[in-house]
Amino acid sequence: MRAILAALAAMVLLAVAPLPARAQACPADSELAYICGVQKPEDVLRLADTPFLVSSGFTPGAGLKLVDTRRRVAELWFTGAAEQVVRDAAAWPQCPGPLDPALFNARGLSLSRLDDGKWRLLAVNHGGRESIEVFDVDLAAPRPRLAWRGCLPMPPGRWRTPSRALPMARSWRRC
């Protein structure tokens, strides 16, 4: 638990300064071990009983980061690779199409367990479109897997804060 709290504190501290174009060293000090690679984290969630965290990134292209608390490493989680795009048009027919990872600007996060043992991750997106992006998370592998399933677009010209948007999306049938 202490390692997770230290990782969260380090991500908050790193969020106040922009990352340079080149790799940044993150040496530990006497009290904290820092994690590089996160960009303006808005929300951080623990992925069930695993050593992994997911962090949002509130800047275009920052998207979602998978944080390994054992190795103290953060990496871009949703890259838009073919195996990460598994659209469920029947469950999310109003979604215009896959999420553009270059524009993905994640803010609010919500994680809930599905009936099949997998997890549903909702992320409020402000990049390219105002929407709630829907992901399935599989924790069975040594490294969690993420699959984009669809989205719930906000009406044109309007966007919702996480506190209003996520409960609305959670009320949808868990497909």
C-alpha positions in Angstrom: 0.0 0.0 0.0 2.9 2.3 0.8 4.4 1.8 -2.6 1.0 2.7 -4.3 0.7 5.8 -2.2 4.3 6.8 -3.1 3.6 6.2 -6.8 0.4 8.3 -6.7 2.3 11.2 -4.9 5.1 11.0 -7.5 2.7 11.2 -10.4 1.0 14.3 -8.9 4.4 15.9 -8.4 5.4 15.2 -12.0 2.2 16.5 -13.4 3.1 20.1 -12.6 6.0 20.3 -15.1 5.8 19.5 -18.8 7.9 16.6 -20.0 10.8 17.4 -22.3 11.1 15.8 -25.7 13.9 13.6 -24.6 13.8 10.9 -21.9 13.8 12.3 -18.4 15.7 10.7 -15.5 13.7 10.3 -12.4 16.1 9.6 -9.5 14.6 8.8 -6.2 15.1 11.1 -3.2 15.1 10.1 0.5 11.3 9.9 0.7 9.9 9.3 -2.8 10.6 7.2 -5.8 9.4 9.1 -8.9 7.6 7.7 -12.0 8.3 9.4 -15.3 6.1 9.4 -18.3 2.7 10.6 -17.0 1.3 13.8 -18.5 -1.1 15.9 -16.3 -2.8 12.9 -14.5 -6.3 13.8 -13.6 -7.4 10.5 -12.1 -5.5 7.4 -11.0 -7.1 4.0 -10.3 -5.8 0.8 -9.0 -6.5 -2.2 -11.2 -8.1 -4.5 -8.7 -5.6 -6.6 -6.7 -2.8 -6.1 -9.1 0.4 -4.1 -8.9 -0.9 -1.9 -11.8 -2.5 1.5 -11.8 -4.2 3.4 -14.7 -3.7 7.1 -15.0 -5.6 9.5 -17.2 -3.7 12.3 -19.1 -5.4 15.6 -19.4 -3.5 16.9 -22.5 -4.0 15.9 -26.2 -2.5 12.5 -26.9 -1.7 11.7 -23.2 -4.6 9.2 -23.1 -4.3 6.4 -20.6 -1.0 5.3 -18.9 -0.5 1.8 -17.4 1.7 2.2 -14.3 3.6 -0.8 -13.0 4.2 0.0 -9.3 6.8 -2.8 -9.0 9.1 -1.4 -11.7 7.9 2.2 -11.2 7.3 2.6 -14.9 4.4 4.3 -16.8 3.7 3.6 -20.4 1.1 4.6 -22.9 -1.6 2.0 -22.6 -4.1 2.7 -25.4 -2.1 3.0 -28.6 -4.9 2.2 -31.0 -3.2 -1.0 -32.2 -5.6 -3.3 -34.0 -5.8 -5.8 -31.1 -6.9 -2.9 -28.9 -9.9 -1.9 -31.0 -12.7 -4.3 -30.6 -15.8 -2.2 -31.4 -19.2 -3.3 -30.1 -21.5 -1.4 -32.5 -24.5 -3.2 -31.1 -23.9 -2.0 -27.5 -22.7 1.5 -28.6 -24.5 2.3 -31.9 -24.3 6.1 -31.4 -20.5 6.0 -31.4 -19.1 7.4 -34.7 -16.0 5.2 -34.7 -12.7 4.3 -33.0 -10.9 6.7 -30.7 -7.9 8.6 -32.2 -5.1 8.0 -29.7 -3.2 11.1 -31.0 -6.1 13.2 -29.7 -7.2 11.2 -26.6 -7.4 13.6 -23.7 -8.6 11.5 -20.8 -10.0 13.0 -17.6 -12.4 11.2 -15.3 -12.0 7.4 -14.9 -14.4 4.8 -13.5 -13.7 1.1 -13.2 -16.3 -1.6 -12.5 -16.3 -5.4 -12.6 -18.3 -7.1 -15.3 -20.2 -10.4 -14.9 -17.6 -12.4 -16.9 -14.7 -11.5 -14.5 -13.4 -8.7 -16.8 -13.5 -5.1 -16.0 -15.1 -2.1 -17.6 -13.1 1.2 -17.7 -14.9 4.4 -18.6 -12.9 7.5 -19.5 -14.2 11.0 -20.2 -12.5 12.2 -23.4 -12.0 15.9 -24.4 -9.8 15.3 -27.4 -11.2 15.2 -30.9 -14.7 14.6 -29.6 -16.5 15.1 -26.3 -17.4 11.6 -25.2 -17.2 8.8 -22.7 -14.9 6.1 -24.1 -15.6 2.5 -23.1 -12.9 0.0 -22.6 -12.8 -3.6 -21.4 -9.8 -4.6 -19.2 -8.6 -8.1 -18.9 -6.5 -8.7 -15.8 -5.8 -12.5 -16.4 -2.5 -11.9 -18.2 0.7 -10.9 -16.4 0.3 -7.4 -18.0 -3.3 -6.1 -18.1 -4.9 -5.9 -21.6 -7.1 -3.0 -22.8 -9.7 -3.1 -25.5 -11.7 -0.1 -26.8 -15.3 -1.1 -27.2 -17.2 2.1 -28.1 -18.2 5.5 -26.8 -21.1 7.6 -25.6 -20.8 11.0 -27.5 -21.9 14.1 -25.7 -24.4 16.4 -27.6 -22.6 18.9 -29.9 -21.3 21.9 -28.1 -21.7 20.3 -24.7 -19.5 18.3 -22.5 -20.0 16.8 -19.1 -17.8 16.7 -16.0 -16.8 13.3 -14.8 -19.2 13.5 -11.8 -22.2 13.9 -14.2 -21.1 11.9 -17.2 -19.8 8.6 -15.6 -23.0 7.8 -13.6 -25.0 8.3 -16.8 -22.7 5.9 -18.7 -22.7 3.3 -15.8 -26.4 3.1 -16.1 -26.1 1.6 -19.6 -26.4 -2.1 -19.9 -23.0 -3.8 -19.3 -22.3 -5.5 -22.6 
